[in-house]
Amino acid sequence: MDMKDVIVVGTGAGGATVGRELIKRGMKVTFIERGPSDTTGNAYKHYDNCDVGVELLKTSCVGGTTLVTAGNAVRTCQEPFKKLGIDLETEFNEIEAEMGVSKLPDSHFGDGTNLIMKTAKELGFNTQKMPKFIEPQECKPCGKCAFGCPRNAKWTSQEYVNDSLNKGAKLVTDTNVTELIIKNNEIKGVKTQDKEFYADHVVLAAGGIETPRILRRSNIEAGNHLFVDSFITVGGLLKDIKFDTEVTMNSLISLGDVILAPHYSEMLVNNLREFDARSSDILGMMVKIGDEPSGKVREDHIQKFSTSKDVGLLAKGAAVAAAILKESGVDPKTLTSTIARGAHPGGTAAIGEVVDKNLETEVSGLFVSDASVFPWAPGAPPVLTIVALAKRLGNYIGSV
């Protein structure tokens, strides 16, 4: 059998995983990444944020947003996907072992997180440790997860990219895919700003914003129903708690349609300047929801707004977070909140609309492997599920 060529556009959780699966099956894989290659500790330099009604956080570099996650490993949307006929149990079991998913030991829980967990339990909330893909022996809690781990203690998709490169894959960086090459409704390759790349299969894994743009530039309808998993951070003053240097989001409280987690944001310090707030004086909690898919992505703009339902859920979560923080000793006069932000863009090439259950588009041989394919907002960290879907996709492409 001839060795097939596959182009993977993007090196985040979905792209790196599917590329690794395909190289293991003897295919020739070329990764094309719009950003540069850099160390994990420099990831903060490659934030590519935009204000689209809510502030949208994303990163453009090899490894993508996996470099700046909190390392959360949640089986997001497993049951809803199963109802669609996509059973990910085997993939979840495999990747949890590969990625070293576990709950961190007590030594990695700081005073602020422990205080929030203790208070929440006393108030009757079910509080759990957050599963993480962080190696505790390598992790020295510093609060820098969202800037790129300076000790490389957290799993990132760079590991899978490097594994693929060691097995013969190619990596092209600082290169934008501008258009798809399609003939007779079959994929033939991609165009970049200065070159054409040809392949038997193309996998788009450029994220919930750029993937639909690439599809739209090739006259494939995509980019509707954008969600971002909207979140705010609520916090206030608790002198010398030093919460800013703790492992972020190290526990989880689920309210059903809202999740809460210990979370520090420098924005809170700026909000509390009148109180002479220092970073070490802030105790905070993230309030995250699965927002309604009210946005859309077009070639030259992105639109996203918070619906009345979204605002109501954020307010519900903020009230609970404020109650927990007050009972934890935060000065109630100092309680404040960040603006609404989003870090999980998706829904813009959804299963059942743009791709089928095998993540293939209407164009034969053209697949999508990122959060674009989620038909609904997860309202929780999606990395583990993106990796599971990508692993399943690798198995499928390897069998056709």
N, C-alpha and C positions, 0 to 999 in steps of 0.2 A: 504494500500500500504506500502511495506517495505521502511524504511528510507534508502536512498542511501548514500554510502560513496563516498566522492570526495576528491582527493588530489590536492592541488594547489601548484605548484612549483614556488616560488617567491612571494614577498609581495609588489611590486611596484604598480604603478597605475592600471595595468591590473589585477594582481593577487589579490590584496586586494579587488578590486571592485567586481570581479566575485565571490570570496569567500563570501563576505557580501551578495550578492544577493542570493546565494544558501543557506546560513544558514537561511535567512529570509523565504525560501521556505521549511524549515524543513529538509534539508539534513545535513548529518554529514560531517564537513569540517575539514581537516588537512592542515595547511600551512607548507611547508618546505622551509626554508630560508638558503642560504649558509652563510650569514653574521650573526653578532650578533645583539642583541637588544640594543638600546642606545637611549638617549634623542636627540631631534632634534638639540639642540645646539652643540652636539658633532659629528654631521654628517661629518664634515670635516676630522675626523680621519679615515673615512671608504672609502675614495676615492680609486678606484681600476683602475687607469688610465693605458693606454698602448699606445705606439707609434707604429702605424701600417702604417706609411706613412703620415698620419695626426695624431696629438695627440688626442686620444679618451678618453673622460671624462665619467666615470661612477662610481657608488657607490654601495657597497655591504653591506647592513644592512637591518634591518626591516624597510620597507618604501622605500627602494631603492633610486632611483634618485629623487623621489618627495621631499626628504628632502633638496636637494640642488638646486632646480629649482629657477627661478626668480619669481615664482608664476603667470606666464602668462597663461591666459585662453582664447585661440583662438580656434574658430571652424575650425580647420585645415581640409582640404580635404572633407568637407561636401558634396559638389556637385559631385566630382569624385566618392565618395563612393555611392552616390545616383544613379549614372549611372550604377554602378555594381549591383544595386538592394538592396543596404543596406541603408535604409532611417533612419537616426539617429536624426531626428528633435525632436521626443518625448523624447529620451534619453538626448539630449542636454538641453532641457528645464528643465527636472527633475534635472539633476546634477548641472546645473548653480544655481538653487535654493538651493540645498543641500550644495554646496560648497561655497555659498556666493559670487558668481562672480559679480564684479562691478568694475567700474573705481575709482581709489583712489581720494579723495578730494584734492583740491588745496594745502591744508596744507602739503600734502605728496610729493609735487614736489619741489625739491631743485633748487638753482640758476643755476646749470649747465644744468639740464634737461630743465628748462624754457628757458634758453638762446638758447639751440639747437632747441627747438620747435619754438621759435620766429624767429630765423634766417632761419630755413627751410621754414617756411611759407612765409617769405619775398622773398625767392628765388623761390617761386612758387610750393613747394612740399606740398602734402596733408599730414598733420601731425595729428595723433589721439592719444588720451590717450590709453594706453594699458589696456585691461580688466585684472583684477587680481583676484586670490582667496586668498586675503590677507584681514584680518579684520583690518580696519583702527584704531579702538579704541585700539587694542592691539599692532599695529605696531608703533615702534619708529624708524624712518629711521636711519639706521646705516651702510648700504652697505654690510651687511653680509648674504644676501639671499643665495648666492652660497656656504656658509660654514655651513648652517644650522641655522635656525632662533633662536636666543637666547631667544626670547619672545614667541615662539610658535604661532606667529600671522598668519602664512601661512598654508593653508590646505596642509596636507600630507596624504599619504595613511595609515600612522600609525593610523589615526582616524578610518578608516574602519576596519583595523585589530583588533583594540581594541574593536570596536563595535561587531565584530564577536566573539571575545574571551568572551565577556560578555554574549553572547547568546549560548555559549557552544562549540565554535570551539577550536581546538588545534593548538599550534604553536611549531614547532621544529626548533631551530636555530642552527647556526654553522654547517650546514649539507649539504653536496654536493650530489645531485642526480647524480649518475653515469650512470644509465641505466634504460630503461623502461622494464617492465615485460609484454610481449605480447604473447598470445596464440590464435591460429586460427584467427589471424588478429583482435583480440579484446584486448583492454587494460585491464590489471589485477592489475597493480600497478607500483611501482618504487623501484629500488635498490639504497641505499646510500652506503657510504664507509663501514658501519658496520651493516646494517639492511635492511629488506625488509618491504615495506608498501603496503597493498593491498586495492583496491578501485574499485568501479563500473565505475568511470570516473576519468581521470587525465587531469588537465589543466596546460599546460606549460606557465609560465609567468616570465621566468628568464631573459628576455631581448633579444635584437637583436644579442647578441654574444653567450650567454650561451644556449638559447633555441635551436638554430640549432645544437649546439654541442651535446646536449642530444639526439636530433633526430638522428643525424648521428651515434652516438654510438649504436643506435638500428636499424641501416641499413635503415633509412628513409632519402631519399635524401633531403638535406636542406643546407643552408649556402651560397648560391649563391646570387648575386645581392645586396651586402651590400651597403647601403648608410649611411651617418652620419650627414647630414645637416651641411656641412662645414661652418666655420665662421672664420673671423679674427676680431681683434679690432684695429681700427685706432685712434690715439690720439696724443696729444702734450701738450705743456706747456701753462697754463693760471694761473698765480700765485694766490694762496690762493682761488681757486674756491671751494675747499672742496667737489668736485664731488664724491670722494671716499666714502663718508658717506651717499650718497643718495640712495633711492630705485632704484635698477638697472632696466633697460629696461622699464621705466615707460611711454614711448611713442613709437609710431610705424610709420615708413614711408615705404610705399610699392612702389617699383619700378616695380612691376609685377613679374619678376623672381628673384628679390633681395629684401630683407627687411633690413632696417636700424633701429637701436634703440640706445639710449644713453647707454653706457656701459663702465664700468671701468675695467681695467686689471692691476694687479701689474707688469705684463711683460713690460708694457710701461715704468714704472719707471726704470726698469733694462736697457731698451734700451736707456734711456735718462740720464744715470749717468754722462756723460760729461757735462751736463747742471745743475748738482747738483739738479736734480729733486726730489721732495718729493711727497708722495702719494697725498697730498692735492693740488698739483699744476697741476694735470692731468685732461684734458677733453677729452673724447673719445666716439667713436661710434662703435657698432657692425655692421658688414656686414655679413649677413647670406644668404645662397643659398640652394635650393634643389639640391644637387649634383647628378651627374649621378651614377647609382648603379654599380660602377666599382670594388667593393671589393668582397672578399669571406672569409668565416669563415671555418676553418678546426679544427680538434681536437687539433693540436699542434701549430697552427699559424693563424694569421689574415693578410690579404693583403688588402690594400686600397690605391688608388692613385688618385690624382686630374687630371682630364682630361683637355684637352685644353679648352673645353667649360666651365668647372668649373673655371679655372684660369681666363678666360675672364670675367665671371660674377663677380668674386671677385674683379677684377681690375675695372670693371664698378662701382660697389658699393663703392670701396675705393676712386675713384675719386670724387664721389658725397659727400661722408663723409668728405673728405679733404676740399672740397669747403665750406661745411657748417661750419666746424670747423674753417677754416681761417676767414670766415665772422663773426664768433662768437668771434674772438679775439685771437685765438690760434696762437702763433708764428710759421709761416710757416717753419722756419728753423728746428723746433723741431718735425715736423710731422713724425710719425713712425708707424709701424704695428707689430702686433704679428705674429707668425707662424700660419698656418692654423690648426684649431682644429675642433673637431666634438663632439657633445653631444647627438645626437639623433640616435644611431645605429638602423637600421631596414632593412626590405626588405628581410630578410633571410629565411622566411617561408611564402612567400607571398600568398595572396588570388589568386586562379587560378593556382597556382603552387604546393604549399605544403598543403594548406588548402582550403576548399570550402567557400561559402558565410556564412555558419554557423560556420566558424573557426574550423571545424573538419578536421583532417588529414585522410589519407587513412586507418588508424587503427581506428576501431569503438570505440567510447568513449574517444578518445584522441584529445584534443583541444589545441589551442594556443591563448593566450590573452595578447599580448604585441605588440610593434612596429614591430616585425618580420613580421606581417601579412600585413603591408602596401605594396601595389604593387609599390609605387613610394615615393620618398623623399618628405616630406611635405614642407620643406624649411621654417618652422615656428614651434613654440612650439607645440608638439603633445599631451601633457598630457590630455587635455580635450577630445580629440578624442579617445585616448586609453581608458579612463574611459567610454565614451559613448559606444564604441564597447564592452567593458567588461560587461557593464550593459545589453546590448542586448544579449550577450552570456549567461549571467545568466538566463535571461528570457527563452532562447531557451533550455538550459539544464534542467531547471525546468519544462519544458513542455513535454519532451520526456520520 
